[in-house]
Amino acid sequence: MTRLVFFLGPMIGSTLAAVGVVAALVAGITGPWPLLGAALAGYVVGWPVAMVVAGRMR
């Protein structure tokens, strides 16, 4: 399962980072630091989501 998490983590993380940036832009946030924070938050949340997805795939 660990290899699957390491495979899915970056993909899910980058997808959730993009979703976070788009959601921030739709909310009207245009500063570079809040957008970077939204991207970082999405990427960090992607790793636990990858663990859940990998667990359900097994």
TAQUIDA-V158365 format. One record per residue. N is the residue number from 1. RES is the residue in three letters. PHI is phi as a letter, one per 40 degrees, with the letter a starting at -180 (NA if undefined). PSI is psi in whole degrees, -180 to 180 (NA if undefined). Layout:
N	RES	PHI	PSI
N	RES	PHI	PSI
This chain:
1	MET	NA	-30
2	THR	c	-42
3	ARG	c	-38
4	LEU	c	-38
5	VAL	c	-42
6	PHE	c	-24
7	PHE	c	-43
8	LEU	c	-28
9	GLY	d	-54
10	PRO	c	-35
11	MET	c	-47
12	ILE	c	-39
13	GLY	c	-44
14	SER	c	-34
15	THR	c	-46
16	LEU	c	-30
17	ALA	c	-43
18	ALA	c	-40
19	VAL	c	-41
20	GLY	c	-41
21	VAL	c	-43
22	VAL	c	-41
23	ALA	c	-39
24	ALA	c	-41
25	LEU	c	-39
26	VAL	c	-34
27	ALA	c	-8
28	GLY	g	10
29	ILE	c	123
30	THR	b	-5
31	GLY	c	150
32	PRO	c	-36
33	TRP	c	-43
34	PRO	c	-35
35	LEU	c	-39
36	LEU	c	-38
37	GLY	c	-40
38	ALA	c	-39
39	ALA	c	-43
40	LEU	c	-42
41	ALA	c	-42
42	GLY	c	-39
43	TYR	c	-39
44	VAL	c	-39
45	VAL	c	-24
46	GLY	c	-31
47	TRP	c	-47
48	PRO	c	-34
49	VAL	c	-39
50	ALA	c	-37
51	MET	c	-40
52	VAL	c	-44
53	VAL	c	-44
54	ALA	c	-38
55	GLY	c	-38
56	ARG	c	-26
57	MET	c	-26
58	ARG	c	NA
